[in-house]
Amino acid sequence: MMEEVWQKVVVGDIIKMENNQFVAADLLLLSTSEPNSLCYIETAELDGETNLKVRQALPETAEIDNDIVKFSEFDGEIICEAPNNRLPKFEGKLNWQGQTYSLDNDKILLRGCVLRNTQWCYGLVVFSGHESKLMMNCGKTVFKRTNIDRLMNDLIIGIFIFLLSMCLICTIACGIWESQIAGDKFQIYLPWESYIPGTILGTKDGSVTEGATTLSLLTFFSYIIVLNTVVPISLYVSVEIIRMGNSLLINWDSKMYYEAKDDPAKARTTALNEELGQIEYIFSDKTGTLTQNIMEFRKASINGKSYGDYLDASGTALEITESDDSVFIGDSDLEPRTSTPVSKLYILVT
């Protein structure tokens, strides 16, 4: 038994996991510390469910228990389906000691699960790395951007294209000026650099046209430096400062303060504040996600006494609370029944 990082786990390895540890690969459960070779896992990383699920090892492999020597001699062969992204399904068989055992999803621990309420368990790696079901279900990561971010990106790209166009026009104008108008004559007062062809310094041979072309190309980068202020880089900083101020206003908003639990609003990110309230789609998986499942007590008969809604002479239901002294049913000569048991029963059922 040796300790190893999860990246080096390969198919065929037998690994030991302890309580509250993540499963590093798709495993065939061999034995656990719990009775009947049961183990409990949390699959919140796979399907979002926080309730614990039960997995059980084969009774034949469960007899190995925690014996390292027997695990080192384990020579079982697994024949199963090819790697796929179907989380709730697994088909295969285990050939071991001349016997064949059927395998299903109840005997498999998938990568991404967390071992819970189980001291330890052993598993045989079936799929690892990119062949595990978790990785097969992974798609491309989508970076969330707000509408303002998209608009600013488009504006910056447009401004940068405008900057390049301005620099290109100025470069062409510089080449025309230096070669055809008066640039060449100005060398008497401001000679070209020594590395430019056609300079009056005589350091490099060439025509005036070649020198003007070289000079204009070098001037292109100078124009980019001179006109770089056209691109509003500070715009991003200004927007982030505004977002931070908006998040502070959300944190300080007294109307979003829940006094019962002393819980104020908390802006955990400044990247999506401007998208608040702009709901485009609502997805609901089942009843109860957007509604409340509430049970309300109606009627009950306890020890021969009937409890429920009392009606007045007009047939309207009377609301009974603990503050009421007594309640009479029907005629006034009937025994009064206090409302305390009814209120307690209502609280219990609700």
NORKA-V129576 format. One record per backbone hydrogen bond with DSSP energy under -0.5 kcal/mol. CO is the residue of the C=O (numbers start at 1). NH is the residue of the N-H. E is the energy in kcal/mol with one decimal. If there is no record, write none. Layout:
co=CO nh=NH e=E
co=CO nh=NH e=E
This chain:
co=5 nh=8 e=-1.3
co=6 nh=9 e=-1.4
co=10 nh=13 e=-1.8
co=13 nh=15 e=-0.6
co=13 nh=125 e=-2.9
co=15 nh=123 e=-2.1
co=17 nh=121 e=-1.9
co=18 nh=21 e=-1.4
co=21 nh=115 e=-2.4
co=23 nh=112 e=-1.8
co=25 nh=27 e=-0.5
co=26 nh=126 e=-3.4
co=26 nh=127 e=-1.3
co=27 nh=29 e=-0.6
co=27 nh=109 e=-2.4
co=28 nh=124 e=-2.4
co=29 nh=58 e=-0.7
co=31 nh=122 e=-2.7
co=34 nh=37 e=-1.4
co=35 nh=38 e=-1.2
co=37 nh=57 e=-2.0
co=38 nh=34 e=-0.6
co=39 nh=55 e=-2.6
co=40 nh=116 e=-3.2
co=41 nh=43 e=-0.5
co=41 nh=53 e=-2.8
co=42 nh=114 e=-1.8
co=43 nh=46 e=-1.3
co=43 nh=47 e=-2.5
co=43 nh=48 e=-0.7
co=43 nh=49 e=-0.6
co=44 nh=48 e=-0.9
co=51 nh=43 e=-0.5
co=53 nh=41 e=-2.5
co=55 nh=39 e=-2.1
co=58 nh=62 e=-2.2
co=59 nh=63 e=-0.8
co=61 nh=64 e=-1.5
co=62 nh=65 e=-1.1
co=64 nh=67 e=-1.9
co=66 nh=68 e=-0.8
co=67 nh=71 e=-1.7
co=68 nh=72 e=-2.1
co=69 nh=73 e=-1.0
co=71 nh=74 e=-1.1
co=77 nh=79 e=-0.5
co=77 nh=95 e=-3.2
co=78 nh=80 e=-0.5
co=79 nh=93 e=-2.2
co=85 nh=87 e=-1.0
co=86 nh=89 e=-0.7
co=91 nh=81 e=-1.8
co=92 nh=103 e=-2.6
co=93 nh=79 e=-2.6
co=94 nh=96 e=-0.6
co=94 nh=101 e=-2.6
co=95 nh=77 e=-2.6
co=96 nh=99 e=-1.7
co=99 nh=96 e=-2.6
co=101 nh=94 e=-3.0
co=103 nh=92 e=-1.2
co=104 nh=107 e=-1.6
co=105 nh=108 e=-1.4
co=106 nh=56 e=-1.8
co=107 nh=29 e=-2.6
co=108 nh=110 e=-0.6
co=109 nh=27 e=-3.2
co=110 nh=113 e=-1.8
co=113 nh=23 e=-2.7
co=114 nh=42 e=-2.3
co=115 nh=20 e=-3.0
co=116 nh=40 e=-0.8
co=119 nh=19 e=-1.2
co=120 nh=33 e=-1.8
co=121 nh=17 e=-2.6
co=122 nh=30 e=-2.8
co=122 nh=31 e=-1.1
co=123 nh=15 e=-2.3
co=123 nh=125 e=-0.5
co=124 nh=28 e=-2.7
co=125 nh=12 e=-1.8
co=127 nh=26 e=-2.0
co=128 nh=131 e=-1.7
co=129 nh=132 e=-1.3
co=132 nh=136 e=-2.1
co=133 nh=137 e=-1.1
co=135 nh=138 e=-0.8
co=141 nh=143 e=-0.6
co=142 nh=144 e=-0.5
co=146 nh=150 e=-2.1
co=147 nh=151 e=-2.3
co=148 nh=152 e=-2.8
co=149 nh=153 e=-2.4
co=150 nh=154 e=-2.2
co=151 nh=155 e=-2.3
co=152 nh=156 e=-2.8
co=153 nh=157 e=-2.3
co=154 nh=158 e=-2.3
co=155 nh=159 e=-2.8
co=156 nh=160 e=-2.5
co=157 nh=161 e=-2.2
co=158 nh=162 e=-2.1
co=159 nh=163 e=-2.3
co=160 nh=164 e=-2.3
co=161 nh=165 e=-2.1
co=162 nh=166 e=-2.3
co=163 nh=167 e=-2.4
co=164 nh=168 e=-2.3
co=165 nh=169 e=-2.4
co=166 nh=170 e=-2.4
co=167 nh=171 e=-2.1
co=168 nh=172 e=-2.2
co=169 nh=173 e=-2.4
co=170 nh=174 e=-2.2
co=171 nh=175 e=-2.2
co=172 nh=176 e=-2.2
co=173 nh=177 e=-2.5
co=174 nh=178 e=-2.6
co=175 nh=179 e=-1.6
co=176 nh=180 e=-2.6
co=176 nh=181 e=-1.0
co=177 nh=181 e=-0.7
co=177 nh=182 e=-1.0
co=177 nh=183 e=-2.5
co=182 nh=186 e=-1.1
co=184 nh=187 e=-1.2
co=185 nh=188 e=-1.1
co=186 nh=189 e=-1.1
co=186 nh=190 e=-3.4
co=193 nh=196 e=-1.4
co=196 nh=199 e=-1.2
co=199 nh=202 e=-1.5
co=204 nh=198 e=-1.3
co=204 nh=199 e=-0.5
co=207 nh=211 e=-1.9
co=208 nh=212 e=-2.6
co=209 nh=213 e=-2.4
co=210 nh=214 e=-2.3
co=211 nh=215 e=-2.5
co=212 nh=216 e=-2.4
co=213 nh=217 e=-2.0
co=214 nh=218 e=-1.9
co=215 nh=219 e=-1.9
co=216 nh=220 e=-1.2
co=217 nh=221 e=-0.7
co=218 nh=222 e=-0.9
co=219 nh=223 e=-2.4
co=220 nh=224 e=-1.5
co=221 nh=225 e=-1.8
co=222 nh=226 e=-2.4
co=223 nh=227 e=-2.7
co=225 nh=228 e=-0.6
co=227 nh=230 e=-1.9
co=228 nh=231 e=-1.4
co=230 nh=232 e=-0.6
co=231 nh=233 e=-1.9
co=232 nh=235 e=-1.4
co=233 nh=236 e=-1.2
co=233 nh=237 e=-0.7
co=234 nh=238 e=-2.5
co=235 nh=239 e=-2.4
co=236 nh=240 e=-2.2
co=237 nh=241 e=-2.1
co=238 nh=242 e=-2.1
co=239 nh=243 e=-2.4
co=240 nh=244 e=-2.4
co=241 nh=245 e=-2.2
co=242 nh=246 e=-2.3
co=243 nh=247 e=-2.4
co=244 nh=248 e=-2.0
co=245 nh=249 e=-1.9
co=246 nh=250 e=-1.8
co=247 nh=251 e=-2.1
co=248 nh=252 e=-1.8
co=249 nh=253 e=-0.5
co=250 nh=253 e=-0.9
co=252 nh=254 e=-0.5
co=253 nh=256 e=-0.9
co=254 nh=257 e=-1.2
co=257 nh=259 e=-0.9
co=258 nh=261 e=-0.6
co=258 nh=263 e=-2.4
co=259 nh=262 e=-0.6
co=262 nh=264 e=-0.6
co=263 nh=258 e=-2.4
co=266 nh=268 e=-1.0
co=272 nh=275 e=-1.2
co=273 nh=276 e=-1.7
co=275 nh=278 e=-1.8
co=277 nh=279 e=-1.4
co=286 nh=289 e=-1.6
co=292 nh=294 e=-1.0
co=300 nh=302 e=-0.5
co=300 nh=307 e=-3.9
co=301 nh=303 e=-0.5
co=302 nh=305 e=-2.0
co=305 nh=302 e=-2.9
co=307 nh=300 e=-3.0
co=310 nh=318 e=-3.7
co=312 nh=315 e=-1.5
co=316 nh=312 e=-2.0
co=318 nh=310 e=-0.6
co=318 nh=320 e=-0.6
co=319 nh=321 e=-0.5
co=321 nh=324 e=-1.2
co=327 nh=337 e=-2.3
co=328 nh=330 e=-0.5
co=331 nh=334 e=-1.3
co=336 nh=338 e=-0.5
co=337 nh=327 e=-1.0
co=339 nh=343 e=-2.5
co=340 nh=344 e=-2.5
co=341 nh=345 e=-2.5
co=342 nh=346 e=-2.5
co=343 nh=347 e=-2.2
co=344 nh=348 e=-2.1
co=345 nh=349 e=-2.6
co=346 nh=350 e=-2.3
